[in-house]
């Protein structure tokens, strides 16, 4: 019987593990398996440089940051295993989490499974990941590569508008590529983008290919006009996908309350889900901020909530 099981391996999970460890709960963290698409440690494992996490004045790679967070949690008794939760049974007590080779029983569970950025599915998106391709302007937009240069943002919702406006503070020029002739975004956000002197909207256009080479990374994109089918090349050093995120919560369908988009619902001002003893934090629950530091903060909240809940059950 575990006192607490944490599902996830990113900043939220590691911070929850740190706080639970310091509370003498000996947390067991299922940080996932190594696959072609994802490494244990969450989205930061695919980020080469992190400049906006407090405590690292010179910046740090995503992998180094996660290694430090994991090591700190282990210092206080947290245990990490390279296993993936394949099924859960929260219908009674103890709570059950099944991995590829065993079923764990626990008094409490913290869910920190994160989210995955949506991309168009181009092979070149993967080829140039962290070499000009990103899905987070707030994370990467201020990097030297993009400052004063031309970048492309793909999308037409409020997220794409926000990313474009943020990038305009650093980039020389921003091209917003949208497949239709009008945005899905709110009118006020659309107006800010359309009227911005450093932003050009490429209407009725899709990115057919990202251009570049291994030495320089992204050097441009090939656009296709959805009306005329004509193609043209646009020089740029950055490609930002802003077509949304998918929370990694399929495991909890019909088990926990979630929004239509898949984000887990927690009670106001807490990390409590609708099932007693089950808590949710990080990008699996946060559809607004999606930053490493906010994920870490919510991991702290989940650990405190879980610790207090366990004390009440004693």
HUHUNOR-V337796 format. One record per helix or strand. SS is the DSSP state (H for helix, E for strand). FROM is the first residue (numbers start at 1). TO is the last residue. If there is no record, write none. Layout:
BEGIN
ss-><SS & SS>
from-><FROM & FROM>
to-><TO & TO>
END
This chain:
BEGIN
ss-><E & H & E & H & E & E & H & E & E & E & E & E & H & E & E & H & E & H & E & H & E & E & E & E & E & E & H & E & E & E & E & H & H>
from-><2 & 11 & 28 & 42 & 50 & 60 & 62 & 79 & 87 & 95 & 103 & 115 & 123 & 129 & 133 & 137 & 150 & 158 & 173 & 187 & 199 & 205 & 217 & 231 & 238 & 245 & 250 & 258 & 264 & 272 & 278 & 282 & 292>
to-><7 & 22 & 30 & 46 & 50 & 60 & 75 & 81 & 89 & 98 & 111 & 117 & 127 & 129 & 134 & 140 & 154 & 167 & 177 & 194 & 202 & 213 & 225 & 235 & 241 & 247 & 252 & 258 & 264 & 272 & 280 & 284 & 313>
END
